[in-house]
Amino acid sequence: MTRTRPLHLALLAALGLIAGFVLTSVLVMRGSAALVPPLSLAAALVLIAVVLLFMARPVRRAAAGERRIDPFYATRVVVLAQSSAIAGAVLAGGSAGILLFLLTRAVVSVGSTLTAAGTVVAAIALVAAALVVEHWCSLPPDDPTEETAP
């Protein structure tokens, strides 16, 4: 498996930012309430990041050669890490778009702004945890001379 590329995550975050800003703007122009991510979303993202790190600990030990684990478990952890990185990037961008919209208003609601900012931070923490887990789950090369061979 290939690692998640930071450029792809940045592009997804940019798309999320645009989508969050435009969607919130359209809703407000139509007379609806602005989108505000709930505080429970930020808490759930942090919880997912912590669970992901705990799930990757046995894989990290196996990659270091301390013990063996089921390869399907390791594959599931890596796939979960990649999907968490992608989802976290989109949610970080979308929440940043909502935050940007809220900050451009004449009257700024402190509660909504803090909730959106908390969601941005939690989503970035999820992306960071997912990238760390991907690094933990990578195996060292079997033969060091194999990489230098033409």
N, C-alpha and C positions, 0 to 999 in steps of 0.2 A: 504494500500500500504506500502511496505517496503521502507526504505530510500536507497539511492544509497550508496554503500559501498566504502570506500576509496581504499581498496585493488583492487577492480574491476577497478576503475579509474586509479590506478597506473599501472595495467597490460595493460590496453588499451593504456596508454601513452607510455609504453615500446614497445608495438607492433607498435605504430605509429612512434616511434623513429627509430626502426629497418627498417620499411618500407620506411620512408623518406630518411634515409641514403642510403639504398640499391638501391632504385629507382633512386635517384640522381646520385649515382655512376655508375649505368648501363647506364643511359642517357649520362653521360659525356664520358664513355668508348666507346660508339657508335658514338661519335662525335657531339652529340646534346648539346644544352645549358643546364646548370644546372637549376633545378627547383628553383625558387625564389618566395615566396609568395608575392603578390602585397600588397602595403600599404593599399589599400582599404579593404582588408580582415581583417587587424587588426582593422581598424575603424568600420567595420561591426560587428565584435565580441564584441567590447566595446558597440556599440549601442544596440545590442541584450541583453547584460547584463543589461544595464540601463532600457530598456523596460521591461525586466523580473522583475526587482525590483519594477518598478511602477505598473506592473500588480498584484504583490503579496501584495501590501499594503492593498487593501480591504480584502483580505483573512486573513492577519495578524490581522486586526481589528476584523474580525468576529471570529477568533480563540480566541481572548482575551475576547470575549463576548460583545463588544461594539455595534455591529449591525449584522444583518443577511445578507447573500448573497446567491446566487444560488449555490447549491452544485456542479452542473455540471461545473460552472465557476472555482470553487476551484480545481476540479479534472483536468480540462484542464491546469490550472497554474502549478499544481504539475507535470503533465506529461511533460509539456514543460520544466520545471526545470530539470527533470531527463534526458530528451533527450539532453538538452543543456549541462549538466554535461558530458554526454558521448561524445558528439561531441567535446566539448572543450578539453577533455582529449586526444582524438585522434588527434585533430589539434595541441595541444601543443606538443605532442610527435612527430608528423610528422614535424612540424616546427623546433623542436629541432634537429631532425635528419638532416634536411637540413642545419641548422646552424652548426652542428658538421662537416658535410661534407665541408662546406665553410671554416671553421676555420682550417681544416687539409690541405688545399691547400698551395702551396709555395707562391702564390701571392693571397692575400686576398682582395676581393672587399669590400670596406667599406660600400657602399650603399646597396649592397645585404645582407651583414651581419647585418646591422642595421635594415633592413626591416624584415629579418627572426627573429631577436631578438625581435622586436616589436610585431610580430605575436605570438611568444611564450608568451610574457607578457600578451597580450590581451586574448589569449586562457586560460591562468591561471586565469585571472580576470573573464572570463565567468564561469569557473568551480566554483570559489569561490562564485560568485553571485548565481549560481544555487543551491549550497549547502545551502547558507543562505536562499534562497526562500523555499527550502524543509523544513528547520527548522521552518520558519515562518508559513508554512502551516500545521504543525502538531497540533493536538488538544490535550489539556490537558486531563488527565483521568477524567472520569465522577465521579467516587467514589474513594477517596483515600484509603479506606480500601479494595477495590477490588484488588488492586495490591499486597497487603501484604497477602491476603488470600492464603491458599495452593492450 
